[in-house]
Amino acid sequence: MFEPRKTTPHIDDKPGLYAALEQQVEALLDGEHERIANAANLVALLFHSLPQLNWAGFYFLSGNELVLGPFQGLPACVRIPLGRGVCGAAAERRETLIVDDVSTFTDHIACDVHSRSEIVVPLNAADGVLIGVLDLDAPVVKRFDAEDRVGLERIVARWIAAIDR
């Protein structure tokens, strides 16, 4: 059974913050394999646990585009072609992208004018199939770093394992 933590480590302790989040994600996903339900709970947890976010959500691959899934934040772009924007580029490359300042990213798609930095983690299934991406935006430049990449990739791996059963 999932029980939210009363206290979460501060952003200055990112390894501790992500370790605590991983435990919460494990409990949150325990016994549930439905990807939309798990995605909705996961983005709610991330949005309310990670500081300095203004958007968190999933985009799922459908044909040659990403389609908006569960999210927290302002309304967003519904469809993103592969290769377009940070989400489309991360999906096409199948690698996590960190953009320190979205105004410097060629072809950035501005769904929320307050977003200044972004991290996008691809959802690569165990069999190599791309499922989509997890997208987090922040209203400050340089919000995301290598510690965020490692922590979020581990959390995404747990989400994929839960739906892959």
C-alpha positions as CSV (number, residue, x, y, z in Angstrom):
1,M,0.0,0.0,0.0
2,F,1.3,3.5,-0.9
3,E,1.7,6.0,1.9
4,P,3.1,9.4,1.0
5,R,6.2,10.4,3.0
6,K,5.7,13.1,5.5
7,T,9.1,14.5,4.7
8,T,11.2,14.4,1.6
9,P,14.9,15.2,1.4
10,H,15.7,18.7,0.1
11,I,16.8,19.3,-3.5
12,D,20.4,19.9,-2.3
13,D,20.4,16.2,-1.5
14,K,19.4,14.9,-4.9
15,P,20.6,11.3,-4.4
16,G,18.6,11.2,-1.1
17,L,15.6,12.8,-2.8
18,Y,15.6,10.3,-5.7
19,A,16.2,7.3,-3.3
20,A,13.1,8.4,-1.3
21,L,11.1,8.9,-4.5
22,E,12.1,5.4,-5.8
23,Q,10.8,3.9,-2.6
24,Q,7.5,5.8,-3.0
25,V,7.3,4.8,-6.7
26,E,7.8,1.1,-5.8
27,A,5.0,1.3,-3.3
28,L,2.8,3.3,-5.7
29,L,3.2,0.8,-8.6
30,D,3.0,-2.3,-6.4
31,G,0.5,-4.7,-7.9
32,E,-0.7,-2.4,-10.6
33,H,0.2,-2.9,-14.3
34,E,-2.1,-0.5,-16.1
35,R,0.1,2.0,-17.8
36,I,-2.2,5.0,-17.8
37,A,-3.1,4.7,-14.1
38,N,0.5,4.2,-13.2
39,A,1.6,7.2,-15.4
40,A,-1.1,9.4,-13.8
41,N,0.1,8.5,-10.3
42,L,3.7,8.8,-11.1
43,V,3.5,12.3,-12.6
44,A,1.4,13.5,-9.7
45,L,4.1,12.2,-7.3
46,L,6.9,13.8,-9.3
47,F,5.1,17.1,-9.7
48,H,4.3,17.4,-6.0
49,S,7.7,16.0,-4.8
50,L,10.3,17.7,-7.0
51,P,10.9,21.4,-6.4
52,Q,10.8,24.0,-9.1
53,L,8.6,22.2,-11.6
54,N,5.8,23.8,-13.6
55,W,4.9,20.8,-15.7
56,A,5.4,17.0,-15.6
57,G,3.8,14.5,-17.9
58,F,3.9,11.6,-20.3
59,Y,3.7,11.6,-24.1
60,F,3.0,8.2,-25.6
61,L,4.1,7.1,-29.1
62,S,1.4,6.7,-31.6
63,G,2.6,6.1,-35.2
64,N,5.1,8.9,-35.9
65,E,4.1,11.3,-33.2
66,L,3.9,11.6,-29.4
67,V,0.4,12.0,-28.0
68,L,-0.2,13.7,-24.6
69,G,-0.8,11.4,-21.7
70,P,-1.3,12.0,-18.0
71,F,0.2,15.2,-16.8
72,Q,0.3,17.9,-14.1
73,G,0.5,21.6,-15.0
74,L,-1.0,23.9,-17.5
75,P,-2.7,22.4,-20.7
76,A,-0.1,21.2,-23.1
77,C,0.5,20.4,-26.8
78,V,-1.5,17.3,-27.7
79,R,0.6,16.0,-30.5
80,I,4.4,16.3,-31.2
81,P,6.0,14.8,-34.3
82,L,9.0,12.6,-33.8
83,G,12.1,14.8,-34.1
84,R,10.3,18.0,-33.2
85,G,11.0,19.9,-29.9
86,V,12.8,18.4,-27.0
87,C,10.3,15.6,-26.5
88,G,10.4,14.6,-30.2
89,A,14.2,14.8,-30.3
90,A,14.6,12.6,-27.1
91,A,12.1,10.1,-28.5
92,E,13.9,10.0,-31.9
93,R,17.4,9.6,-30.3
94,R,16.1,7.3,-27.5
95,E,18.2,9.2,-25.0
96,T,17.6,11.5,-22.2
97,L,17.9,15.2,-23.1
98,I,18.6,18.0,-20.6
99,V,18.1,21.5,-21.9
100,D,19.5,24.2,-19.6
101,D,17.7,27.0,-21.4
102,V,14.9,26.1,-23.7
103,S,15.2,29.5,-25.5
104,T,18.5,28.2,-27.0
105,F,17.1,24.9,-28.2
106,T,16.4,25.0,-31.9
107,D,12.8,24.0,-32.7
108,H,11.7,24.2,-29.0
109,I,7.9,23.8,-28.7
110,A,6.7,26.3,-26.1
111,C,3.5,24.8,-24.5
112,D,4.0,26.8,-21.3
113,V,5.7,30.2,-21.7
114,H,7.0,30.0,-18.2
115,S,9.2,26.9,-18.9
116,R,12.9,27.8,-18.9
117,S,14.6,24.4,-18.7
118,E,13.5,20.8,-19.5
119,I,14.5,17.2,-19.1
120,V,12.9,14.5,-21.3
121,V,13.5,10.8,-20.5
122,P,12.5,8.2,-23.2
123,L,10.4,5.2,-22.2
124,N,12.3,2.4,-23.8
125,A,10.7,-1.0,-23.0
126,A,12.7,-4.1,-22.2
127,D,12.2,-5.4,-25.7
128,G,13.6,-2.2,-27.2
129,V,10.2,-0.7,-28.3
130,L,9.8,3.0,-27.6
131,I,6.7,3.7,-25.6
132,G,7.0,7.4,-25.3
133,V,8.7,10.0,-23.1
134,L,8.5,11.5,-19.6
135,D,8.8,15.3,-19.8
136,L,9.6,17.6,-16.9
137,D,9.7,21.4,-17.2
138,A,11.0,24.1,-14.8
139,P,10.4,27.8,-14.6
140,V,14.1,28.4,-14.0
141,V,17.2,27.9,-16.2
142,K,19.6,25.0,-15.4
143,R,17.1,23.2,-13.1
144,F,18.1,19.7,-14.3
145,D,21.5,18.0,-14.1
146,A,23.1,14.6,-14.3
147,E,21.7,13.6,-10.9
148,D,18.2,14.3,-12.1
149,R,19.0,12.2,-15.2
150,V,20.1,9.2,-13.2
151,G,17.2,9.5,-10.7
152,L,14.5,9.9,-13.3
153,E,15.9,7.2,-15.5
154,R,15.8,4.8,-12.5
155,I,12.2,5.9,-11.8
156,V,11.2,5.4,-15.5
157,A,12.8,1.9,-15.4
158,R,10.5,1.0,-12.4
159,W,7.5,2.3,-14.3
160,I,8.4,0.3,-17.4
161,A,9.0,-2.9,-15.2
162,A,5.5,-2.4,-13.6
163,I,3.7,-2.2,-17.0
164,D,5.9,-4.8,-18.7
165,R,4.7,-7.7,-16.5
